[in-house]
Amino acid sequence: MAKDRQAIKCVILTLRKENVIVPNSLVSEIVSVREIESKDNGPDWFLGNMNWRGTDVPLLSFEASGGEKIAKVNLNTQAVVLYAVSRSGEASEIPYLGLVMSGVPHVSDFTREQIKTDAEALDTHPMVAQKVRINGASVSILDVDAMVTMVAELAA
């Protein structure tokens, strides 16, 4: 019997200390951060809103949401603009989210056989859905649904 060899196209985002993956279909664009409308009283992970194609997009820091200190955002800072959809596939009131990156992202196709649950990794990071191993390398699956909830709770 033939094995299911269907590949999942993912974008690997390089952050300061780890790599995270998202389905390619959730990535709208990779952009340089130009200006941020900062919010003084928000949590550290919420860097403010950036203008992208005429839309205010919340800009988030993966590292700060995990309790790390982050570098100041400048003109060299890159961000990925993600479609903000829930697990059910519904669009949220916030159509897009921005996430600060440290390195160059790349697109790869992975099969089910390549992705293994990382049973040893216990990650309580608020933006991580699950830790996995892909071809032996530890990778975090980005939890976009949790990110949407985090931003929605700021507005409440």
N, C-alpha and C positions, 0 to 999 in steps of 0.2 A: 504494500500500500504506500502510495506517495505521501511524503510528509508535507505539511503545510509550510511552504517556503515564502509566504507573503512577508514582504519587508515593511517596516515602519520607518517612514522618512522623518528624521529628527534633526533639530538644530542643537548642537552642543555649544553652550555659552560658557566662556571662560571667565571665571570670577577670580578674585584675589587668591583664595585658598582652595577652591574646588571647582569642578565642572558640574553644570546642571544641564539637563536636557528638557526640551519641550517638543511637542509635535510640530513639524514644519508648518502645518496648517494654522497654528496659533500665532505665527510670526508675521507681522505686517511689514516691518522695515527696520533696518539698523540705521541709526542716525547719530550725528554729533550733537551733543547738548549745547545749545547756544545761550539761552537765557532761562533762568528758573525764577518763578514767582514764589519766593520762600514763605513758609509759614513758621512764625517764631514759636508758637505754642504747641506744635505738633510733636509726635514721637520722632526719635532720631532716624528711624527707617523711612519716614516720609520727608523727602527732600524738597517738596513743593510741586508746583505744576509747571510743565514745559509746554510751549506752544508747538504743536506739530500739525501742519497742514490746516491751520485755522482752528484747531481744537485744543482745549486745555487737557493735557494728559498728566495724571499723577505720576511722579517719578519716585521710584522706590529703591532702597538699598537692601540687597539680600544680606550683606554682611552686618549692617546695623540692626536688622530684624533678628539676627542671631546673637546680638549683644556685643559685636565687635566695634571698634572705633573705625571710622571711615575717613578717607582723604577728602579734601575739599573738591567739589565738582568744578571743573574748569573747561575751557574751550577744547581741550583734548579728550574730554570724557565722551565715551560712546555709550549709547543706550539701545536696547532692543524695545521696539514698540510691539506690544502683544495685543491680540484681540481678547477682550475681557469677557469670557464666556464661563458659565457655570458648568458643573459636572453633567447637568441635565442637557447641556447644549444650548440653553437659552442665553440670549444676550442680556447683559446687565444694564443698569442705568448709566454706568460708566462704560463707554464703548471700548476704551483702550487703557492700557497700563504701560508705563515705561519702567525698565529695570536697568540700572547702571551695570556696565560690564567693564572688565579689565583687559581683556584680550580679544583676539579675532575669533568670531564664531565660525563654525563650519557645519556643513550639512552632511549627514551620513544616513545610510539605510541599515537597519538592524533587523534581524530575524528573531523569532521567539527563542530560538536555541542560543542566541548570543546574549540575551538578557536574562540574568539570574538574580533572584532575590538575595540581598546581602543579609543573611540571618544574623551575622555578628554585629551589624551596625544598628545601634539604637539612636535614632535621630529625632530630637524633639524640636527641630527648627520649624518655626511657624510657616515657612514658605516651601517646605519639602513634603511632598506626598509620600515618597518612599525612597530608600537608598537601595541601589541595585549595583550589580557588577556587569559590565559589558566587556566581553573578551578579557575578563580578569581585572579591569580597572574599575575603581569605585566611582560612582556617579550618582547624583541626586536628581530625582524627577521633580521638576518645579510644580508646585501646587497653585495654579493660576486661580482656581476657585477660592482658595484661602486668601490669596492676595486681593481678590475682588471684595471679599468679606471684610478684610482689614481696612481697606479704603472706604467702604460703605459705612463702617462703624465710626470713622472720623467725621463723616458728614452728619451723623445722627445726633 
